[in-house]
């Protein structure tokens, strides 16, 4: 099994995101001056806070006792207290896990933190309350920071495709095998984190450490609930049955959004960067796919992603163009003729050598490798 990118991440040494980090910093340095403590429960660290210099520190959403808060404010530290009655933590220092977002699934998906956060978003997104919009912005920035820390040094391949791809279909199996091959080749697979093609690619990456037969068995099990409609609960339960049966899957990234909250996140991405702002999510996913992007057949959302990715490649605004592989010639030349326009844009520019159209999903990994050479 590959090493998770989380093991290789090196965030700013002043950032403290766990109780363990807090204890180690106090023990080894004897000071918290100038540090950033993010989303750490310090209720049981009153003695340390009272006896340690916290001048210039910032505490973001850290529960603590009143006497500790008064003392560190006296040191000149900034204290942003936890926000009560929210179904999410805007100051969280780490990405989500499937277990976090689907907690209480046994009571029905509607009771999970993921569904409750979406319900909060629906209530507040159009009410014009700057407080709610600020909380969403702080949350999304925290997620971006955690995502950058996780992926530092990783070779990331994005896999884009539609949410409508049903479990049990040949297309779903092909997308899963693609995710498995990319993961086995040492890439970190990143998707939009939702159902359909996105779930399939994350499933494939999850299956990478196992024998090939495992993926076939997993796909058969999942086919019992082919879609998240009409029951997200049944759909998610099937995924967790796979994870329970094969618990040591490989890592991958899912980057979904509550903007499309009717689409649940899939349970096979080990790290989930869920955003409120879809534009931030879309750009962030493509920008972090530094080893290229594979575009499976999709509709409007996937077409948008193709040109969101093509634009910085065209202008070279992120440096050298990165590979783009479109899968299914008929889909991208006849049904949704995106390829002719992409090829016209790329003509006589450096990105021309970084785009490819293939007929079959099995050709995508080799095309990706060829474009990167």
N, C-alpha and C positions, 0 to 999 in steps of 0.2 A: 504493500500500500504506500502511496506517495505521501510525502510530508505535506501537511496542510500549510497553505500560505500564511496562516495565522502564526505558525511557529517561526516564520522567518521575518515577521513584521517588526520593525523597530520604530516606535513612535517617539515623539519628543520626550526626552528624559524628564522633563518637568511635568508631564501628564501622568496623572494617577487615576486609574479606572477600576481598580478592584481593592478590596480590603487588604489583600496580600501585598499589592503594590504600596499601599499606604503604610503598612507595618514595616516593609522592607526599607522604604524611604526614611521613615522616622528613625529606624534602628541604625542604618548605615550612614546617613547624612546628619541626623540630629536637627534638621530644620525642614520646614515646609515653605520657607520664604520664596516667593516668586513662582510657586507651583500652581498647577491647575488640577483640581480634584473634581472628577466628573461622575455624578450619579452613584456615589459610594455611600452606603449607609454607615454613618459614623456615630450612631446612637451609643454604641459601646466603646467609643474611643474618646470619651470626655477627658480622661486624665492626660492622654497624649496631646490633645488640642490645648489643654490648659497650660501645659509645660513646654510647648514647642513654639518657636518663632514662626508666625504665619504672615509676616508683613509682606504685602504685595501679592499674596496668594489670591486665587479665585476659586470659590466653592460653588459648583453648579449642581443644584438639585440634590444636595447631600443632607439627608435627615441627621439632625444632631440635637443635643439638649440645649435649652435656652442659655444656660451659663456658658457653654462652649461657644455658642453663636455670639454672645455679647463680648466674650474675650477676644475672639479673632477679629471681630469688627473693630475692637479697640486697637488691635495690631495694625489696622489699615487694610485688612483683607476685604474683598468683595464677597458677599454671600447672596446667591440667588437661591431662595428656598424652594423646596419641592412644591409643585402645583397640585393642590388637592383635587380629588374627584375627577381626575382625568383617566381614561382607559389606556394611556400610554405615557411613557416618561420622555419629555422633550429633551432631556439632558443625557440620555443614555450614551455610554461610552463604547458599546459593542453592537455589532449587528444582531439581528434576531436569529433565533433558531426555529425550526418547525415546531418543536415541543412548546416553545413559548407562545407562538402565535395561535397554535391549536389547543392550548390548555383548556380543559373543561369540554373537550369535544364529545365526551360521553353524555353530556347534557344537551347536545345539539350544537351545530356550528354557530347558531345565533348567540350562544353564550360564550364564545371564545374571545380572547383579546383582539384577534384580527377583526371579527365582526363588530365588536363594540367600538373599536377605533373608527371603523367605516361609518357606523351609525352616528358617532360624534361628528365626524367630518360632514356628513349629510346635513346635520342640524346647524352647523356653523359656517359652512363654506360661502353662503350667500347672505349672511346677516350683517355684513359690513363692520363687524367687531374687530378692531385692530388688535385686540388682545388675543383673539383666537388665531388670527392670521400670523401674529408674531410667534405664537406657540408652534404653529405648523412650520414656520421658517426655521426656528431654532432646532426643532426635531430633525428636519431634513438636512440642515448643516451638520448636525451631530452624526447623522448617518453617513454623509459624504466623508467626513473626517475618519470615521471607523472603517469605511470601505477602502480609503486610501492606505490606511495603516495595514489592513489585511493583505492588500494586493501588492504591496511594495516588493518589487523584484520578481513578481510572477509573470509568466507568459500567458496572456489571457486571449482566448478565442471566443468571440460572441457567436451564439447560435440564435437566429431570429426566425420566427414562423408564427403561424396563426394559432389562436386559442381553440379553434373549432376542430382541430385534428383529434379524432376520437381514439381512445384506447381500443386495442384489439384490431386496429387496421394495419395494413402493410406499411402505410406512411408512418404511423406511430412507431412501429418496430424499426423502420429504417432510421428515423431520427434518434431513437435510443441507441442503435448500434453506432451512429456517428458520434454521439456523446461519449460512448465507451472508448472508441478508437482514439478520439482526441485526448481523453484523460489518460489513457495508457501511453500515449506519446509524450506525456509530460506537460500538457497544457492544462490550464485552469479553465474549465468551461463556464461561461457566463451566459445567462438567458434573461428574458424579461420576467422570469420567476412565476409565471402563471400556468394555466393548464395547457392541454394540446401539445403542440410541437415543443413548447418550452419545458413542460414537464418531462416529455420523452427524452430530451437531451440531458436534463438533470438526472433522470433515472439512469441513463446510460453511463454517465460519469460515476454515479453511485455504484453501479454494477462492476466497474472496472477491476477491482481486486479479485472478483470471483471468476469461476469457470464460465465459459460462454453459455452453458445450459441454464445458468441461474437467470440470465436476462430473459430467456424464452419463458421460463416458468413464471417469472415476475409479471411479464406482459399478459400471460394467460390469467393470472390471478386478478390483475387490474381490469381486465376486459369485462369482469362481472359488473363493474360500474363504469360504463364507457365514457360518461360525461359528467361534469359538475352540475348539470341540469337534468332532472329536476331537484336532485338532492345533493347539496355540497357535503352534507354530513356523511352520506354513504360513500361518496367519491373519496373523501379524505380518509375515512376509516379503512378503505381498501389499501390506500398508500401506506398507512401505518402498519397494516398487517404485513406488507412486504418488508418494511423496515424492521419489524420485530423478528421475522423469520430469517432475514439476512441483516444483522445489526452492524456490520463493520464495513459500511460503504465508504467510497472515496468522497472527497470534498468537491464542491462546485458552488457557484454563486447564482442566486436568484435576485433579480432587481425588479420587483413588482411595484404597483402603486395603488393607493386607496382611491385615486381618481377613477379607476375602473374597479371599484370595490365589489361589483357583482361578480368579478372574476377572482376566485380565491387564489392565494399563493399555493404552489405545489410543495409537497413535503419531502422532496428528494434533494433540494438544494440545502447543503449543510449550513450555509450562511445566507441570510436573507436581508437585503438592504431595501426595506420598504419605505416608499416616499409618499407624501401627500401631493406634491407638485409633479405632475406627469412630465412636464418639459424638463425639469431637473433630472428626473429619472432617465428619460430617453437619451439626453445628451451625455449623462454620466455613464450609462451602459456602453454606448458606442465609443466614447473617449477612452474608456479603460480597456477596450478590446484591442490591445496593442499588437497582437499577433494576427489579427485579421477577423473577419466576420463571414459566417456562412448564412445565407438567406434562403430558407426553405419556403415552399409555396405558402402564400398568405394573402390577405386582402389589404384594405386601406392602411392599417397600422404598419404592416411590413413594407408596403410601398413607401410610406413616410420614412421608415427607418433606413431604407436603401439610400434615399437622397439626403437624409440627415448625415449619413456616413460619407456619401459622395462629396458633399460640399467642402469639408475640411481637406479631403483628399485632392479635390480640384484646386483649391487655393494653397494647399500645403501649409495650412495654418497650424497644424500640429506636428509639422516636420514632414519627413518622407511619407508618401502615401502608404497605407496599409492594405493588405490583400482583401478583396471582396469576391466571394464566390456565390453565384446565384445557381440554385438547383431547380431543375425541371424546365427544359427548353420550351416546351409547349406553353407552360404557364406564363413564363416571363417574356415570350415573344408574341403570343396570340391572345391568350385570355386576358392578361394584364401586360401589355407590351412595354415593359419597363426597360428591358435590355437594350433595345435600339437607342433609346434616349441616353442611357448610361454610357453606351459605347461612343455615341456622338460627343458627349461631354468630354470623354477621356481622350479623344483623338488628338495625337501629337502633343500630349502632355505626359509627365512622368507617371500619372495614375493609369495610363493605358496598359502598362506592363503589370498592373496590379489588379486587374479585373478578369473574371472568367465566368463562363456559363457552361454548366455541365448538365447532362441528361439525367443521371442517376445519383442518388445520395451517396452511393458507395464511391463515386469519383471525387467527392468533395475534399477528403483529406489529402489526396495526392495533388489536386489542384492548388490547395492552400500551400502545400510545401513548395510547389513549382513557382508560385507567385512570390514566395518569400525569398527565393534564391537570387 
